Amino acid sequence: MPISSRFLVVLACLAALSMLLGQYFIWFYAPEELTMGVVQKIFYLHLPLAWWAFMAFLGVFVASVMVLWTKNEKWDLWAGVLAEVGVLFCGLALVTGSIWGRASWNTWWTWDPRLSTTLVMWFVYAGYLLLRGAGVGGVKGATIRAVLGIVAFLDVPLVFLSARLWRSIHPTVFAAQGGGLEPEMWVTVWVNAVAWGVLFIVLAVARIHNQTLAHRIDYILARFRDTTLQHKE
């Protein structure tokens, strides 16, 4: 059943308010980091984007498993939508990370294990979306896409653990010392994580709404063509 437009508007307003609140915490509540100064504040965008990209790809994995288990088309729809949002958030995480890296490491990009595995992850899921758009698999397409969604997830734990498994210059947020963040910084991180999470939900729900309507239109047009052909015969 399609989601009401009023509900989508309410969600969008909630996302806008959440993002504004997140910006307030970034610029007026969180203290400046002593070494990097104001440039460090991009961290409050970069980290939530990366977290929600991971959540999106986890969602693709779960939805793909459900496709194989239930054979229900709605799970295939969710897998595609979550992959789209995940690729968007992962791409933004790479861009904000590059800006932060330029200020921190004096280079836009370095083949650090965390950065390299994240870039591979982005390409894997971008390829997954290209294959979905190409209609690979024909009648059995949902099953093939589900298998691809499950296999693609293999890179996600590798990205998360890369800074711990190999010598990496990428900072580890959840370290034994708490990531070196002041309490006000942690509050700002979580406020912005929630804000980006609300936006994540809005994008996914809106996309599901559009996809559901598109499927209904395709079904109606197919029925109309079949009826027209029958009358001509």
Buried (B, 14 or more C-beta within 10 A) or exposed (E): EEBEEEEBEEBBEBBBEBBEBBBEBBEEEBEEBEEBEEBBBBBBBBBBBBBBBBBBBBBBBBBBBBBBEEEEEBBBBBBBBBBBBBBBBBBBBBBBBBBBBEEBEEEEBBEBBBBBBBBEBBEBBBEBBEBBEEEEBEEEBBBBBBBBBBEBBEBBEBBBEBBEEEEBEBBEBEEEEEBEBEEEBBBBBEBBBBBBBBBBBBBBBBBBBBBBEEBEEEEEEEEEEEEEEEEEE
